[in-house]
Amino acid sequence: MNKFQGLKARRAAAAIVTASVLAAGLLSATASMAGSDEFDRKMSSVIGQIKADPSYRKIPLDTSADRQWFYDQSAALFEKKITKAQYVDEGSKKFPGYEASFDKLADLFKAS
């Protein structure tokens, strides 16, 4: 496995773990989610904040494809490759009825 494939595999595994944590409601801080310390810290912060929010509705990330999609979208938002509106819109299309959850996540990912 070359360096690129190893990073891609690590990111895919991190996406599955992250999404599983969010979807299952376990919501404990996890280490090394995205391969960047900055994103790891942000993800841990987001997890902690939604854990403390009883109104947060967990997004049903039941398949590995859903989890990978969620991870990719969240990373893109964090890296400012997409806007909050795009994140919420795409999330609402894929998971109808979860607009408020995506809106909350977007605000948390974008908060300093």
Secondary structure, 3 states (H helix, E strand, C coil): CCHHHHHHHHHHHHHHHHHHHHHHCCCCCCCCCCCCHHHHHHHHHHHHHHHCCCCCCCCCCCCHHHHHHHHHHHHHHHCCCCCHHHHHHHHHHHCCCCHHHHHHHHHHHHCC
